[in-house]
Amino acid sequence: MKKYALFLFAFLPIMLVAQATMKVWANDTVTEFDTRNIDSITFVDLYPDPIIGSYAYGADCSWISEQENDGVLFYDSLGQATDGMRVMRDAGMNSVRLRVWVNHTTGWCNKEDVIVKAKRAAALKLRVMIDFHYSDFFADPSRQNIPVEWADYNLAQMKQAVANHTTEVLSALKAEGVTPEWIQVGNETRNGMLWPMGQLWNNNGDLPNGWKNYAALTTAGYDACKAIFPEALVIVHIDNAYENNNWFFRKLKQNGGKFDMIGLSHYPMMKQWSGKDWGEMNSLAASNIKLLHNEFNCPIMVVEIGTLASSVATATQVIADFRQRVGALDYMKGIFYWEPQVYNNWRPKEYIELGWGAYNMGAFTSKGQPNEALKTLWKR
């Protein structure tokens, strides 16, 4: 899916439940603090320890720090402004997904920003997925651009760069006491990653060494993940859950690629992408999830889902239907909503520069609270 982000940290008024050991929000008083230094934050008395391996009721909320920097506020069920991650935690979220860019010019979603958000998630006893894009910007089916600093690398150097970047970010998280449960190596890599080196095909057909290179780059990331966090599940992620995707993972394995879990994107209300209505999309996705497990016998997760913010009633029905279709599958390990906390047409400043509109699949109301579709996704 197309996505994008901007700007660097400032002192943000993050509002948190009161404890003696924290800089906090309580009794209508806001204490400002630098979110780059949140070592004093603890929610130990508020939330239970996470249950590793349980179902993930998740969200990719990578934009949240940039939104806060732009002055966006989030509100609890009483209408009081509070920390956005905590709003989602209290609505039922138990896991977060955070994307990593190599060197985005604004600093958002680079290593330092990811560490801040991951520490916030850990303080809320949330489970963490780290999503490596191996790019300076969004990597998705429309683009998988090599980071500027890696532009002239050969395959051996690119594999080392993937390993080094993965190791650097994960080691920094480990040093801060954050242990990801899942790590994604590449984002929506249906046509490979790090183009053109790891690209699989173009308009003229399959590219020479495409699968070999892509598998080698994926393995470099996989091995780096396991070296730092051997218990983490490493995910290979592609789009279009409604399609039969067995061929992709078969080819990846045939070329030496490794993965522990399959990750899929599913945007069932986007008929303009697929030509299918949401009911058919959900049915096909559920059927193809079963086919993947039958062949590869590994856990599967929808790491991105989104529904149209303009049609909350239908979106709620769509999510309830999809959950019903996959709910009995014990190998289906969770669903992550993509950037649900976007509301009121917020968009990164660079979207304006690029001429892009606001993301239209956020799942917060105009009052800055989770809508019914999101609550349905996270309902126990």
Order of alpha helices (4+ residues) and beta strands (2+ residues): beta-beta-beta-beta-beta-alpha-beta-beta-alpha-beta-alpha-beta-alpha-beta-beta-beta-alpha-beta-alpha-beta-alpha-alpha-beta-alpha-beta-alpha-alpha
